């Protein structure tokens, strides 16, 4: 089998190469470069990553190619991020990077020549009824199916997740035993510009600053000022600079540049039981053709190991989700990621309205 393996230079993708080679495959390795080397603020050095990837390629006798997709990344993922932030929404660049770049542009230009594409994501696939489904990883803390919830059927049916059946500790152990050069490398914190560049600096570069009031939701009292609603997200607790808290961002007024806040852990205003998702995307197929009467599901509205139980309904305004538990900080623009009732199969996702 002709396999393309995406290599980041980190321990997870390095173990992917090890596992494939141990199984008798000889994958072709690809490092996707998305950083902008000519921009001091947004510079994201890939030298160490490429050096680590080169050592892995040499160790296993695999060919390594560097694929420069930084323009595609900036034209698509960064444009999406800035556009959503400007609208007062909370985007998820990781989701769009997977959909548009790693398994989008890369597949169209390079991956199409290969039978399978292997990655270091913590996820698995399940075969049933002649179809391939995206399913959760063994390690609930590292599970990344929520970041893959916008990929399509062609993408998931071609993907391999060689470490999805392992705990993170097992991956580290394999790396140490195999004496991989990346075995003790710390985990990266998200995609390139979010992991190595200060997020607020990044947003400031594109949207600047504009002072506005922070207003208490219940009383209308001005509590302080902020430097632009785009620096804040619904549900946020830290970073408001207010005393006597905790204070939470409840909502934002984009036109008036107002951030509304409420105090205390038990402030009812920051909780809700229901949300509606627009442009819902099914990964494999629509399992709720008759969901007008509702279907039992589990779901996530942010990256967390826990699943929440709820019931989903197909309405003329989109898929409406009713949770069994109170949800804190439902942030419009984020993706609601829906799983089956057993929290096993990732059905798809939609943008929270």
C-alpha positions as CSV (number, residue, x, y, z in Angstrom):
1,X,0.0,0.0,0.0
2,X,1.2,3.5,-1.0
3,X,1.0,5.6,2.2
4,X,1.6,9.4,2.7
5,X,2.4,10.2,6.3
6,X,2.1,13.7,7.6
7,X,5.0,14.5,9.9
8,X,5.1,17.5,12.2
9,X,8.4,16.8,14.0
10,X,6.5,15.9,17.2
11,X,6.4,12.7,19.1
12,X,2.9,11.6,17.8
13,X,3.6,11.7,14.1
14,X,7.1,10.2,14.7
15,X,5.5,7.2,16.4
16,X,3.1,7.0,13.4
17,X,6.1,6.5,11.1
18,X,7.6,3.9,13.5
19,X,4.3,2.0,13.7
20,X,3.9,1.9,9.9
21,X,7.5,0.8,9.3
22,X,7.2,-1.9,12.0
23,X,4.1,-3.2,10.1
24,X,6.1,-3.5,7.0
25,X,5.1,-0.3,5.2
26,X,7.5,2.3,3.8
27,X,5.6,5.6,3.8
28,X,6.6,8.8,2.0
29,X,6.8,11.5,4.6
30,X,5.5,15.0,4.2
31,X,6.0,18.1,6.3
32,X,3.4,20.8,5.7
33,X,4.9,24.3,6.1
34,X,2.4,27.0,7.0
35,X,4.5,29.7,8.8
36,X,5.4,33.0,7.3
37,X,9.1,33.3,7.4
38,X,9.1,36.9,6.1
39,X,6.9,38.3,8.9
40,X,8.5,39.1,12.3
41,X,5.3,39.0,14.3
42,X,3.7,36.0,12.6
43,X,7.0,34.2,12.0
44,X,6.7,30.6,12.9
45,X,10.0,28.9,12.6
46,X,9.8,25.4,11.1
47,X,13.6,24.8,11.2
48,X,13.5,22.6,14.3
49,X,10.4,20.7,13.2
50,X,11.9,20.0,9.8
51,X,15.2,18.9,11.4
52,X,13.3,16.5,13.6
53,X,11.3,15.2,10.7
54,X,14.6,14.7,8.7
55,X,16.1,12.6,11.5
56,X,13.0,10.4,11.5
57,X,13.1,10.0,7.8
58,X,16.8,9.1,7.9
59,X,16.2,6.6,10.8
60,X,13.6,4.6,8.8
61,X,15.0,5.2,5.3
62,X,11.9,7.1,4.2
63,X,11.7,9.9,1.7
64,X,10.8,13.3,3.2
65,X,9.3,16.2,1.3
66,X,8.5,19.7,2.6
67,X,5.2,21.1,1.1
68,X,4.9,24.8,1.4
69,X,1.2,25.7,1.9
70,X,1.6,28.9,3.8
71,X,-0.2,31.0,1.2
72,X,-3.2,28.6,1.0
73,X,-3.2,28.6,4.8
74,X,-3.3,32.4,5.1
75,X,-5.8,32.8,2.2
76,X,-8.2,30.3,3.8
77,X,-7.7,29.6,7.5
78,X,-6.5,33.0,8.6
79,X,-9.0,34.8,6.4
80,X,-11.8,32.6,8.0
81,X,-10.5,33.4,11.5
82,X,-10.3,37.2,11.1
83,X,-13.7,37.3,9.3
84,X,-15.4,35.4,12.1
85,X,-13.7,37.4,14.9
86,X,-14.7,40.7,13.2
87,X,-18.3,39.4,13.2
88,X,-18.1,38.9,17.0
89,X,-18.0,35.1,16.7
90,X,-15.6,32.5,18.1
91,X,-13.9,30.7,15.3
92,X,-12.0,27.4,15.4
93,X,-9.0,27.5,13.1
94,X,-7.9,24.0,14.0
95,X,-11.1,22.6,12.5
96,X,-10.7,24.5,9.3
97,X,-7.0,23.8,9.0
98,X,-7.8,20.1,9.0
99,X,-10.6,20.5,6.5
100,X,-9.1,22.9,4.1
101,X,-5.3,22.4,4.3
102,X,-4.1,19.1,5.7
103,X,-6.8,17.1,4.1
104,X,-7.9,19.6,1.5
105,X,-5.2,21.4,-0.5
106,X,-2.6,18.8,0.4
107,X,-4.9,16.0,-0.8
108,X,-5.7,17.8,-4.1
109,X,-2.0,18.5,-4.9
110,X,-0.1,15.6,-3.3
111,X,-2.2,13.1,-1.4
112,X,-4.2,12.0,-4.4
113,X,-1.3,10.0,-5.6
114,X,-1.4,7.8,-2.5
115,X,-3.7,5.0,-1.3
116,X,-3.8,6.3,2.3
117,X,-2.8,9.3,4.3
118,X,-1.6,8.6,7.8
119,X,-1.5,11.2,10.6
120,X,-0.8,11.6,14.3
121,X,-4.3,12.6,15.2
122,X,-5.9,10.8,18.2
123,X,-8.9,9.4,16.4
124,X,-9.9,6.0,14.9
125,X,-12.1,4.9,12.1
126,X,-14.9,2.3,12.2
127,X,-16.1,0.2,9.3
128,X,-19.8,-0.7,9.3
129,X,-22.4,-1.4,6.5
130,X,-19.7,-1.0,3.9
131,X,-18.9,2.6,5.1
132,X,-16.2,4.3,7.0
133,X,-17.0,6.3,10.1
134,X,-14.9,8.7,12.2
135,X,-14.7,7.4,15.7
136,X,-13.2,8.4,19.0
137,X,-9.7,7.6,20.2
138,X,-8.8,5.3,23.2
139,X,-7.4,8.3,25.1
140,X,-10.3,10.5,26.0
141,X,-8.1,13.4,27.0
142,X,-6.2,13.5,23.8
143,X,-9.1,12.6,21.5
144,X,-9.2,15.0,18.5
145,X,-12.3,14.0,16.7
146,X,-13.8,17.4,17.5
147,X,-11.1,19.0,15.4
148,X,-11.8,16.6,12.5
149,X,-15.6,17.0,12.6
150,X,-15.7,19.1,9.3
151,X,-13.9,16.6,7.1
152,X,-15.9,14.7,4.4
153,X,-16.5,11.1,3.7
154,X,-13.8,10.9,1.0
155,X,-11.3,12.3,3.5
156,X,-12.2,10.0,6.4
157,X,-12.3,6.9,4.2
158,X,-8.7,7.6,3.1
159,X,-7.2,8.5,6.5
160,X,-5.2,6.2,8.8
161,X,-4.8,7.0,12.5
162,X,-2.0,4.6,13.7
163,X,-1.9,5.9,17.2
164,X,-5.7,6.3,17.8
165,X,-5.8,3.0,19.7
166,X,-3.1,4.1,22.1
167,X,-3.0,6.2,25.2
168,X,-0.6,9.2,25.1
169,X,1.6,7.5,27.8
170,X,1.9,4.5,25.5
171,X,2.9,6.7,22.6
172,X,5.7,8.2,24.7
173,X,6.8,4.8,25.8
174,X,7.0,3.5,22.2
175,X,9.0,6.6,21.3
176,X,11.5,6.1,24.2
177,X,11.9,2.4,23.5
178,X,12.5,3.1,19.8
179,X,14.9,5.9,20.7
180,X,13.1,8.4,18.5
181,X,14.7,11.9,18.5
182,X,11.4,13.5,19.3
183,X,10.6,11.2,22.2
184,X,11.0,13.9,24.9
185,X,9.7,16.8,22.8
186,X,6.8,18.7,24.5
187,X,3.4,18.7,22.8
188,X,2.7,21.6,20.6
189,X,-0.1,24.0,21.7
190,X,-2.4,24.1,18.7
191,X,-1.7,25.0,15.1
192,X,1.2,27.2,14.2
193,X,0.1,30.8,14.7
194,X,-2.0,29.9,17.7
195,X,0.7,27.8,19.3
196,X,3.8,30.0,18.8
197,X,2.3,33.4,18.3
198,X,0.4,35.4,21.0
199,X,-3.3,35.2,19.9
200,X,-4.0,38.8,20.9
201,X,-1.0,40.1,19.0
202,X,-2.2,38.2,16.0
203,X,-5.7,39.7,16.2
204,X,-4.3,43.1,16.8
205,X,-2.3,42.9,13.6
206,X,-5.4,42.6,11.6
207,X,-8.1,44.5,13.6
208,X,-6.1,46.9,15.7
209,X,-7.5,48.3,18.9
210,X,-10.7,50.2,19.7
211,X,-11.6,51.1,23.3
212,X,-15.1,50.3,24.5
213,X,-17.0,49.7,27.7
214,X,-17.4,46.5,29.7
215,X,-20.9,46.7,31.1
216,X,-22.6,44.6,33.8
217,X,-25.4,42.7,32.3
218,X,-27.8,42.9,35.2
219,X,-27.4,46.6,36.2
220,X,-26.0,48.4,33.1
221,X,-23.2,49.7,35.2
222,X,-19.9,50.4,33.4
223,X,-17.3,48.2,35.0
224,X,-14.2,49.1,33.0
225,X,-13.0,49.3,29.4
226,X,-11.7,46.8,26.8
227,X,-9.5,47.3,23.7
228,X,-11.9,45.8,21.2
229,X,-14.7,43.2,21.4
230,X,-12.7,41.0,19.1
231,X,-10.2,40.2,21.9
232,X,-13.0,38.5,23.9
233,X,-15.2,35.5,23.6
234,X,-18.5,34.4,25.2
235,X,-17.8,32.3,28.3
236,X,-14.3,33.9,28.9
237,X,-13.3,34.4,32.5
238,X,-9.7,35.6,32.5
239,X,-8.3,38.7,30.8
240,X,-11.1,41.2,31.5
241,X,-8.9,43.1,34.1
242,X,-11.8,43.6,36.5
243,X,-11.6,43.3,40.3
244,X,-14.0,41.6,42.7
245,X,-14.8,38.7,40.3
246,X,-14.9,36.2,38.9
247,X,-16.4,38.0,35.9
248,X,-17.6,36.2,32.7
249,X,-18.2,37.5,29.2
250,X,-21.9,36.9,28.5
251,X,-22.3,38.5,25.1
252,X,-20.9,41.2,22.8
253,X,-22.5,44.1,20.9
254,X,-20.5,44.3,17.7
255,X,-22.0,47.5,16.4
256,X,-21.6,49.4,19.7
257,X,-18.3,47.7,20.7
258,X,-19.7,46.7,24.1
259,X,-18.7,43.6,26.1
260,X,-21.4,42.5,28.5
261,X,-20.2,40.7,31.7
262,X,-21.8,39.0,34.7
263,X,-20.3,38.2,38.0
264,X,-20.0,34.9,39.9
265,X,-19.9,31.2,39.2
266,X,-23.6,30.8,39.4
267,X,-24.7,33.7,37.3
268,X,-27.7,32.3,35.4
269,X,-27.0,34.6,32.4
270,X,-23.9,32.6,31.4
271,X,-25.8,29.3,31.2
272,X,-28.1,27.8,28.7
273,X,-29.7,24.4,27.8
274,X,-30.3,24.9,24.0
275,X,-28.4,25.9,20.9
276,X,-29.0,25.9,17.2
277,X,-26.4,24.9,14.6
278,X,-26.4,26.2,11.0
279,X,-24.7,24.6,7.9
280,X,-24.6,21.2,9.6
281,X,-22.0,19.0,8.0
282,X,-22.4,15.2,8.1
283,X,-19.1,13.3,7.8
284,X,-20.4,10.0,6.4
285,X,-24.2,10.2,6.1
286,X,-27.3,11.9,7.5
287,X,-28.4,9.6,10.3
288,X,-31.3,11.9,11.3
289,X,-33.5,11.9,8.3
290,X,-36.5,11.6,10.6
291,X,-35.1,13.7,13.4
292,X,-38.1,16.0,13.4
293,X,-39.1,14.0,16.5
294,X,-35.6,14.2,17.9
295,X,-32.7,11.8,18.3
296,X,-30.6,11.0,21.4
297,X,-27.0,12.1,21.0
298,X,-23.9,13.2,22.9
299,X,-22.0,16.3,22.0
300,X,-19.2,18.9,22.7
301,X,-19.2,22.6,22.3
302,X,-15.5,23.0,23.1
303,X,-12.5,20.8,23.3
304,X,-12.9,18.7,26.4
305,X,-12.6,15.1,27.4
306,X,-16.3,15.0,28.5
307,X,-19.4,14.4,26.4
308,X,-22.7,15.9,27.3
309,X,-26.0,14.1,26.6
310,X,-28.8,15.8,24.7
311,X,-31.5,15.5,22.1
312,X,-31.3,16.9,18.6
313,X,-34.1,18.1,16.4
314,X,-34.2,18.9,12.7
315,X,-36.0,22.3,12.3
316,X,-36.4,24.9,9.6
317,X,-33.8,27.1,11.3
318,X,-31.2,24.3,11.5
319,X,-30.4,21.5,13.9
320,X,-31.6,22.4,17.4
321,X,-29.9,20.8,20.3
322,X,-31.4,20.5,23.8
323,X,-28.9,19.5,26.5
324,X,-29.6,17.4,29.6
325,X,-27.1,19.6,31.5
326,X,-26.6,23.4,31.8
327,X,-24.0,24.6,29.3
328,X,-21.6,27.4,30.3
329,X,-20.5,29.9,27.7
330,X,-22.3,28.8,24.5
331,X,-20.2,30.8,22.0
332,X,-21.7,31.6,18.6
333,X,-19.2,30.7,15.8
334,X,-17.8,27.7,17.6
335,X,-18.7,24.2,16.3
336,X,-21.1,22.0,18.0
337,X,-19.7,18.5,17.4
338,X,-22.3,15.7,17.6
339,X,-21.7,12.0,18.4
340,X,-23.9,9.0,18.6
341,X,-25.5,8.2,22.0
342,X,-22.6,5.9,22.9
343,X,-20.0,8.7,22.3
344,X,-18.3,6.5,19.8
345,X,-19.1,7.7,16.3
346,X,-18.6,11.4,15.4
347,X,-21.6,12.2,13.2
348,X,-20.6,15.7,12.2
349,X,-20.7,19.3,13.2
350,X,-22.4,22.7,12.7
351,X,-21.6,26.3,13.5
352,X,-23.4,27.5,16.6
353,X,-25.8,30.4,15.7
